[in-house]
Amino acid sequence: MKIIKTGRMDREFIDQVEKMSRSNLSVCWNCMACSGGCIFSEDMDYLPNRIVRMIQFGLKKKVLESSTIWLCVGCNNCAMECPNSLDMGAIMDALRQIALAENAKIAEPEILFFHNAVLDSIFRHGRTHKFEVMMRYKWAKKDMLSDVGLGLKMIPKGKLGFFPSRVKDRKTLRSLFQMKERFHEKN
């Protein structure tokens, strides 16, 4: 277990996270229910409840450079376990956005790369083209062959198509991406 050393409380950081996540962090009792429900907690450098506690103490740099915020998949198991219905998925999402906006050191760059490849696929096709996303990811890692057997099993099951399916109204879809950008510029 890591010991958290507190510094100067950064109230602006707390307010920013609360505003972006629409969550009131002061309702957290630090009961660890969220951490107990997290299926990825064993891989995290700080448990989810500790991330909330670190935010409450204003430990901005430590939080934004943690692996935890990138390992959270937003499954909401933690929110279901929380006696106060704190939305940890939204908090982690806000922290990722702040980390990117402030050019913090990204603890898990491969996760960010994969996330961006998925978003790019959705932007171009209207939905995720899994084959393209996986090929971009594998190419970037320079590891094209390690999962070939798995890929070959997925193709006949229709889980990995060679060609993307596209939504008809991509103009509306792209406008959603523009709305998202304008929202982030304001917040």
Backbone as CSV, one residue per row, in Angstrom:
resi,resn,N_x,N_y,N_z,CA_x,CA_y,CA_z,C_x,C_y,C_z
1,MET,0.836,-1.174,0.000,0.000,0.000,0.000,0.885,1.243,0.000
2,LYS,0.597,2.175,-0.901,1.377,3.406,-0.979,0.868,4.422,0.029
3,ILE,1.788,5.135,0.650,1.423,6.203,1.578,1.303,7.491,0.775
4,ILE,0.210,8.185,0.990,-0.029,9.446,0.286,0.434,10.583,1.172
5,LYS,1.379,11.352,0.676,1.832,12.530,1.404,1.079,13.729,0.851
6,THR,0.433,14.441,1.734,-0.382,15.576,1.296,0.468,16.817,1.157
7,GLY,0.037,17.671,0.300,0.693,18.952,0.095,-0.343,20.048,0.259
8,ARG,-0.162,21.100,-0.478,-1.097,22.219,-0.453,-2.376,21.797,-1.177
9,MET,-3.523,22.029,-0.557,-4.793,21.658,-1.170,-5.057,22.555,-2.382
10,ASP,-5.380,21.950,-3.504,-5.656,22.665,-4.747,-7.163,22.687,-4.967
11,ARG,-7.831,23.685,-4.418,-9.294,23.779,-4.482,-9.778,23.916,-5.927
12,GLU,-9.008,24.586,-6.777,-9.399,24.730,-8.188,-9.486,23.367,-8.867
13,PHE,-8.556,22.502,-8.552,-8.553,21.146,-9.123,-9.796,20.379,-8.678
14,ILE,-10.089,20.438,-7.399,-11.278,19.756,-6.872,-12.531,20.277,-7.575
15,ASP,-12.661,21.592,-7.677,-13.827,22.195,-8.328,-13.928,21.788,-9.797
16,GLN,-12.792,21.741,-10.481,-12.759,21.362,-11.896,-13.243,19.917,-12.078
17,VAL,-12.750,19.010,-11.257,-13.161,17.602,-11.347,-14.645,17.477,-11.039
18,GLU,-15.110,18.152,-10.003,-16.534,18.087,-9.640,-17.415,18.637,-10.754
19,LYS,-17.014,19.728,-11.352,-17.815,20.327,-12.430,-17.857,19.414,-13.653
20,MET,-16.703,18.913,-14.060,-16.640,18.081,-15.261,-17.339,16.735,-15.075
21,SER,-17.268,16.171,-13.877,-17.856,14.852,-13.636,-19.282,14.943,-13.091
22,ARG,-19.692,16.153,-12.779,-21.001,16.367,-12.146,-21.134,15.513,-10.882
23,SER,-20.063,15.491,-10.105,-20.011,14.683,-8.889,-19.598,15.553,-7.708
24,ASN,-20.174,15.273,-6.558,-19.808,15.959,-5.327,-18.853,15.050,-4.554
25,LEU,-17.569,15.353,-4.627,-16.557,14.490,-4.014,-16.613,14.481,-2.493
26,SER,-17.261,15.464,-1.905,-17.325,15.507,-0.448,-18.247,14.433,0.130
27,VAL,-19.048,13.769,-0.715,-19.921,12.697,-0.207,-19.174,11.380,-0.040
28,CYS,-17.940,11.307,-0.517,-17.167,10.064,-0.396,-16.740,9.860,1.051
29,TRP,-17.082,8.685,1.611,-16.699,8.315,2.970,-15.371,7.580,2.983
30,ASN,-14.842,7.311,1.804,-13.617,6.523,1.668,-13.800,5.123,2.257
31,CYS,-14.970,4.553,1.993,-15.336,3.238,2.545,-14.724,2.074,1.767
32,MET,-14.200,2.343,0.585,-13.543,1.365,-0.273,-14.506,0.456,-1.030
33,ALA,-15.796,0.742,-0.995,-16.752,-0.079,-1.746,-16.435,-0.030,-3.241
34,CYS,-16.068,1.136,-3.742,-15.748,1.269,-5.168,-14.547,0.401,-5.533
35,SER,-13.548,0.407,-4.691,-12.345,-0.381,-4.952,-12.633,-1.876,-4.873
36,GLY,-13.500,-2.267,-3.953,-13.874,-3.666,-3.831,-14.642,-4.167,-5.039
37,GLY,-15.372,-3.280,-5.718,-16.147,-3.667,-6.892,-15.389,-3.555,-8.198
38,CYS,-14.185,-2.987,-8.161,-13.418,-2.743,-9.389,-12.692,-4.011,-9.833
39,ILE,-12.977,-4.447,-11.054,-12.351,-5.667,-11.560,-10.900,-5.456,-11.994
40,PHE,-10.470,-4.191,-12.106,-9.099,-3.895,-12.525,-8.238,-3.366,-11.378
41,SER,-8.767,-3.368,-10.162,-8.053,-2.745,-9.045,-6.669,-3.354,-8.800
42,GLU,-6.493,-4.641,-9.081,-5.189,-5.279,-8.859,-4.098,-4.684,-9.750
43,ASP,-4.488,-4.114,-10.888,-3.513,-3.557,-11.821,-3.280,-2.066,-11.621
44,MET,-4.058,-1.446,-10.754,-3.976,0.003,-10.565,-2.885,0.371,-9.571
45,ASP,-2.274,1.526,-9.792,-1.274,1.980,-8.833,-1.932,2.548,-7.578
46,TYR,-3.122,3.126,-7.715,-3.912,3.598,-6.578,-5.331,3.079,-6.755
47,LEU,-5.927,2.591,-5.692,-7.314,2.143,-5.758,-8.227,3.331,-6.030
48,PRO,-9.390,3.100,-6.617,-10.297,4.217,-6.931,-10.624,5.115,-5.732
49,ASN,-10.851,4.520,-4.547,-11.154,5.363,-3.386,-9.975,6.257,-3.015
50,ARG,-8.760,5.756,-3.258,-7.570,6.576,-2.970,-7.441,7.724,-3.972
51,ILE,-7.860,7.491,-5.203,-7.848,8.573,-6.194,-8.770,9.696,-5.730
52,VAL,-9.975,9.320,-5.258,-10.902,10.345,-4.760,-10.275,11.077,-3.578
53,ARG,-9.664,10.327,-2.683,-9.033,10.949,-1.516,-7.905,11.881,-1.945
54,MET,-7.125,11.480,-2.932,-6.031,12.315,-3.421,-6.578,13.596,-4.065
55,ILE,-7.706,13.484,-4.768,-8.339,14.684,-5.331,-8.773,15.588,-4.190
56,GLN,-9.408,14.998,-3.147,-9.856,15.783,-2.006,-8.699,16.524,-1.337
57,PHE,-7.521,15.922,-1.368,-6.340,16.571,-0.816,-5.658,17.495,-1.832
58,GLY,-6.171,17.526,-3.054,-5.622,18.416,-4.061,-4.306,17.956,-4.656
59,LEU,-4.071,16.645,-4.689,-2.804,16.109,-5.205,-2.897,15.923,-6.724
60,LYS,-3.001,17.020,-7.397,-3.274,17.041,-8.835,-2.252,16.269,-9.656
61,LYS,-0.990,16.582,-9.512,0.050,15.959,-10.337,0.056,14.438,-10.160
62,LYS,-0.015,13.965,-8.917,-0.010,12.530,-8.629,-1.212,11.834,-9.266
63,VAL,-2.368,12.480,-9.178,-3.587,11.896,-9.740,-3.502,11.851,-11.257
64,LEU,-3.131,12.963,-11.886,-3.118,13.037,-13.347,-2.046,12.148,-13.972
65,GLU,-1.012,11.816,-13.227,0.050,10.960,-13.758,-0.087,9.504,-13.296
66,SER,-1.227,9.160,-12.707,-1.424,7.786,-12.234,-1.893,6.878,-13.373
67,SER,-1.598,5.602,-13.224,-2.095,4.600,-14.174,-3.590,4.369,-13.997
68,THR,-4.058,4.521,-12.781,-5.453,4.220,-12.448,-6.440,4.908,-13.373
69,ILE,-6.217,6.184,-13.659,-7.206,6.915,-14.467,-7.294,6.374,-15.891
70,TRP,-6.239,5.728,-16.359,-6.239,5.156,-17.715,-6.716,3.707,-17.718
71,LEU,-6.588,3.013,-16.600,-7.010,1.615,-16.532,-8.512,1.465,-16.298
72,CYS,-9.152,2.502,-15.803,-10.606,2.458,-15.584,-11.312,2.351,-16.934
73,VAL,-12.211,1.369,-17.047,-12.937,1.161,-18.302,-14.361,1.708,-18.252
74,GLY,-14.720,2.344,-17.146,-16.050,2.937,-17.043,-17.171,1.925,-16.971
75,CYS,-16.927,0.784,-16.371,-17.943,-0.282,-16.309,-19.039,0.033,-15.294
76,ASN,-18.769,0.947,-14.380,-19.703,1.407,-13.346,-19.977,0.390,-12.246
77,ASN,-19.171,-0.672,-12.140,-19.290,-1.551,-10.978,-19.101,-0.742,-9.698
78,CYS,-18.149,0.181,-9.734,-17.852,0.996,-8.556,-19.050,1.861,-8.162
79,ALA,-19.704,2.451,-9.149,-20.863,3.309,-8.870,-22.004,2.500,-8.267
80,MET,-22.157,1.256,-8.721,-23.211,0.401,-8.165,-22.908,0.014,-6.719
81,GLU,-21.634,-0.086,-6.372,-21.237,-0.455,-5.013,-21.252,0.730,-4.051
82,CYS,-21.106,1.933,-4.572,-20.970,3.130,-3.734,-22.270,3.440,-2.988
83,PRO,-22.207,3.543,-1.657,-23.426,3.862,-0.899,-23.941,5.274,-1.162
84,ASN,-23.108,6.120,-1.749,-23.503,7.499,-2.031,-23.635,7.780,-3.524
85,SER,-23.609,6.723,-4.340,-23.790,6.816,-5.798,-22.813,7.770,-6.471
86,LEU,-21.579,7.780,-6.001,-20.554,8.598,-6.631,-20.197,7.983,-7.981
87,ASP,-20.209,8.772,-9.022,-19.974,8.278,-10.386,-18.479,8.264,-10.694
88,MET,-17.813,7.183,-10.283,-16.359,7.080,-10.481,-15.977,7.068,-11.951
89,GLY,-16.808,6.473,-12.799,-16.505,6.471,-14.232,-16.413,7.888,-14.775
90,ALA,-17.339,8.736,-14.379,-17.323,10.138,-14.821,-16.134,10.883,-14.227
91,ILE,-15.785,10.557,-12.997,-14.621,11.192,-12.365,-13.348,10.805,-13.106
92,MET,-13.192,9.522,-13.413,-12.001,9.063,-14.141,-11.947,9.680,-15.535
93,ASP,-13.096,9.787,-16.180,-13.147,10.418,-17.501,-12.714,11.881,-17.402
94,ALA,-13.205,12.588,-16.396,-12.806,13.990,-16.199,-11.302,14.091,-15.968
95,LEU,-10.762,13.180,-15.181,-9.323,13.205,-14.901,-8.504,12.961,-16.162
96,ARG,-8.968,12.053,-17.012,-8.259,11.814,-18.287,-8.296,13.067,-19.153
97,GLN,-9.444,13.719,-19.209,-9.562,14.935,-20.009,-8.648,16.036,-19.478
98,ILE,-8.608,16.184,-18.175,-7.733,17.204,-17.570,-6.273,16.861,-17.850
99,ALA,-5.908,15.594,-17.714,-4.517,15.169,-17.970,-4.107,15.513,-19.397
100,LEU,-4.988,15.260,-20.350,-4.677,15.574,-21.745,-4.586,17.081,-21.965
101,ALA,-5.532,17.824,-21.403,-5.551,19.275,-21.583,-4.323,19.947,-20.980
102,GLU,-3.804,19.364,-19.912,-2.663,19.974,-19.218,-1.335,19.315,-19.570
103,ASN,-1.356,18.458,-20.591,-0.138,17.781,-21.050,0.591,17.061,-19.927
104,ALA,-0.178,16.417,-19.057,0.424,15.627,-17.980,1.099,14.401,-18.586
105,LYS,2.048,13.850,-17.869,2.702,12.620,-18.310,1.663,11.501,-18.287
106,ILE,1.443,10.871,-19.428,0.439,9.812,-19.545,1.064,8.499,-19.087
107,ALA,0.510,7.934,-18.032,1.076,6.712,-17.446,0.854,5.486,-18.320
108,GLU,-0.180,5.501,-19.128,-0.509,4.341,-19.971,-0.724,4.805,-21.416
109,PRO,0.343,5.170,-22.135,0.187,5.723,-23.487,-0.448,4.756,-24.482
110,GLU,-0.274,3.446,-24.290,-0.890,2.487,-25.224,-2.411,2.519,-25.124
111,ILE,-2.932,2.729,-23.934,-4.389,2.825,-23.762,-4.899,4.066,-24.465
112,LEU,-4.197,5.175,-24.323,-4.596,6.416,-24.999,-4.540,6.235,-26.517
113,PHE,-3.498,5.581,-27.017,-3.392,5.348,-28.454,-4.576,4.522,-28.953
114,PHE,-4.897,3.454,-28.238,-6.015,2.585,-28.624,-7.331,3.363,-28.599
115,HIS,-7.538,4.144,-27.558,-8.745,4.966,-27.434,-8.875,5.921,-28.630
116,ASN,-7.787,6.573,-28.979,-7.811,7.501,-30.116,-8.062,6.787,-31.438
117,ALA,-7.531,5.570,-31.583,-7.780,4.794,-32.805,-9.258,4.433,-32.920
118,VAL,-9.889,4.094,-31.798,-11.322,3.787,-31.802,-12.126,5.033,-32.182
119,LEU,-11.811,6.165,-31.568,-12.534,7.404,-31.883,-12.352,7.806,-33.344
120,ASP,-11.147,7.648,-33.857,-10.893,7.967,-35.263,-11.727,7.075,-36.183
121,SER,-11.849,5.808,-35.848,-12.656,4.880,-36.637,-14.133,5.288,-36.609
122,ILE,-14.618,5.659,-35.447,-16.011,6.108,-35.331,-16.217,7.383,-36.128
123,PHE,-15.272,8.309,-36.061,-15.369,9.559,-36.813,-15.453,9.292,-38.320
124,ARG,-14.643,8.365,-38.812,-14.592,8.113,-40.251,-15.726,7.240,-40.762
125,HIS,-16.164,6.269,-39.976,-17.150,5.307,-40.470,-18.518,5.400,-39.797
126,GLY,-18.571,6.047,-38.639,-19.831,6.117,-37.906,-19.945,5.038,-36.851
127,ARG,-19.090,4.077,-36.902,-19.018,3.015,-35.896,-17.602,2.452,-35.921
128,THR,-17.310,1.620,-34.966,-15.956,1.077,-34.865,-15.725,-0.011,-35.909
129,HIS,-14.640,0.128,-36.651,-14.198,-0.928,-37.554,-13.052,-1.645,-36.839
130,LYS,-13.385,-2.765,-36.209,-12.462,-3.445,-35.309,-11.169,-3.880,-35.995
131,PHE,-11.289,-4.375,-37.227,-10.095,-4.835,-37.935,-9.106,-3.677,-38.120
132,GLU,-9.609,-2.547,-38.549,-8.759,-1.371,-38.759,-8.125,-0.902,-37.442
133,VAL,-8.922,-0.849,-36.380,-8.406,-0.407,-35.083,-7.289,-1.338,-34.620
134,MET,-7.539,-2.645,-34.719,-6.529,-3.601,-34.273,-5.265,-3.518,-35.130
135,MET,-5.414,-3.347,-36.431,-4.242,-3.251,-37.304,-3.431,-1.993,-36.980
136,ARG,-4.098,-0.880,-36.746,-3.369,0.349,-36.375,-2.611,0.149,-35.064
137,TYR,-3.289,-0.467,-34.115,-2.677,-0.703,-32.813,-1.475,-1.645,-32.935
138,LYS,-1.664,-2.740,-33.631,-0.581,-3.714,-33.795,0.590,-3.110,-34.574
139,TRP,0.292,-2.319,-35.583,1.336,-1.677,-36.384,2.147,-0.716,-35.519
140,ALA,1.452,0.076,-34.705,2.135,1.040,-33.835,3.027,0.327,-32.816
141,LYS,2.584,-0.826,-32.318,3.372,-1.601,-31.359,4.469,-2.415,-32.043
142,LYS,4.417,-2.483,-33.371,5.342,-3.310,-34.149,5.257,-4.771,-33.692
143,ASP,4.016,-5.221,-33.534,3.733,-6.573,-33.052,2.559,-7.127,-33.866
144,MET,2.820,-7.419,-35.116,1.746,-7.815,-36.025,1.314,-9.273,-35.867
145,LEU,2.142,-10.120,-35.320,1.863,-11.551,-35.397,1.429,-12.227,-34.094
146,SER,1.527,-11.555,-32.972,1.276,-12.254,-31.708,-0.170,-12.725,-31.537
147,ASP,-1.124,-12.089,-32.188,-2.539,-12.460,-32.020,-3.170,-13.017,-33.295
148,VAL,-2.375,-13.453,-34.230,-2.911,-13.936,-35.504,-3.893,-15.085,-35.294
149,GLY,-3.556,-16.021,-34.428,-4.443,-17.160,-34.170,-5.805,-16.723,-33.673
150,LEU,-5.825,-15.772,-32.762,-7.087,-15.253,-32.244,-7.878,-14.549,-33.343
151,GLY,-7.182,-13.739,-34.148,-7.837,-13.041,-35.252,-8.456,-13.993,-36.258
152,LEU,-7.753,-15.057,-36.567,-8.275,-16.049,-37.510,-9.524,-16.747,-36.979
153,LYS,-9.617,-16.909,-35.664,-10.819,-17.501,-35.062,-12.002,-16.526,-35.105
154,MET,-11.713,-15.237,-35.038,-12.772,-14.222,-34.995,-13.407,-13.980,-36.365
155,ILE,-12.623,-14.116,-37.426,-13.119,-13.802,-38.774,-14.332,-14.652,-39.161
156,PRO,-14.288,-15.978,-39.060,-15.471,-16.747,-39.462,-16.699,-16.517,-38.573
157,LYS,-16.489,-16.017,-37.371,-17.611,-15.729,-36.475,-18.211,-14.343,-36.729
158,GLY,-17.650,-13.630,-37.697,-18.164,-12.302,-38.027,-17.779,-11.221,-37.030
159,LYS,-16.783,-11.487,-36.208,-16.363,-10.525,-35.184,-15.274,-9.576,-35.676
160,LEU,-14.694,-9.873,-36.829,-13.578,-9.079,-37.323,-13.685,-8.983,-38.837
161,GLY,-14.527,-8.070,-39.317,-14.719,-7.905,-40.754,-13.596,-7.096,-41.390
162,PHE,-13.258,-7.436,-42.620,-12.198,-6.718,-43.324,-12.630,-5.322,-43.770
163,PHE,-13.909,-5.159,-44.049,-14.405,-3.888,-44.558,-15.321,-3.232,-43.532
164,PRO,-15.224,-1.917,-43.396,-16.057,-1.231,-42.400,-17.509,-1.104,-42.865
165,SER,-18.419,-1.191,-41.912,-19.794,-0.809,-42.219,-19.897,0.669,-41.849
166,ARG,-20.664,1.387,-42.603,-20.724,2.834,-42.404,-22.149,3.274,-42.130
167,VAL,-22.275,4.294,-41.296,-23.586,4.900,-41.113,-23.847,5.796,-42.314
168,LYS,-25.104,5.967,-42.647,-25.437,6.766,-43.826,-25.227,8.255,-43.588
169,ASP,-25.571,8.731,-42.402,-25.524,10.166,-42.131,-24.266,10.538,-41.346
170,ARG,-23.129,10.488,-42.012,-21.874,10.811,-41.339,-21.748,12.302,-41.046
171,LYS,-22.489,13.127,-41.764,-22.459,14.574,-41.517,-22.969,14.864,-40.099
172,THR,-24.064,14.241,-39.716,-24.605,14.425,-38.362,-23.630,13.883,-37.322
173,LEU,-23.042,12.740,-37.621,-22.072,12.159,-36.713,-20.905,13.117,-36.486
174,ARG,-20.386,13.685,-37.541,-19.250,14.610,-37.408,-19.642,15.854,-36.629
175,SER,-20.894,16.268,-36.755,-21.338,17.428,-35.984,-21.320,17.115,-34.485
176,LEU,-21.554,15.851,-34.114,-21.458,15.460,-32.708,-20.028,15.608,-32.195
177,PHE,-19.052,15.244,-33.028,-17.652,15.418,-32.646,-17.329,16.902,-32.476
178,GLN,-17.874,17.741,-33.356,-17.641,19.183,-33.241,-18.282,19.736,-31.969
179,MET,-19.482,19.263,-31.638,-20.146,19.695,-30.405,-19.310,19.309,-29.194
180,LYS,-18.722,18.109,-29.215,-17.874,17.636,-28.123,-16.664,18.561,-27.972
181,GLU,-16.048,18.927,-29.087,-14.887,19.825,-29.039,-15.264,21.181,-28.456
182,ARG,-16.407,21.719,-28.879,-16.842,23.022,-28.344,-17.130,22.920,-26.852
183,PHE,-17.724,21.809,-26.419,-17.999,21.613,-24.997,-16.708,21.616,-24.192
184,HIS,-15.683,20.910,-24.690,-14.414,20.826,-23.957,-13.683,22.158,-23.950
185,GLU,-13.857,22.961,-24.983,-13.234,24.278,-25.010,-13.834,25.184,-23.946
186,LYS,-15.142,25.044,-23.698,-15.807,25.875,-22.689,-15.462,25.438,-21.271
187,ASN,-15.252,24.146,-21.073,-15.050,23.619,-19.707,-13.622,23.402,-19.398
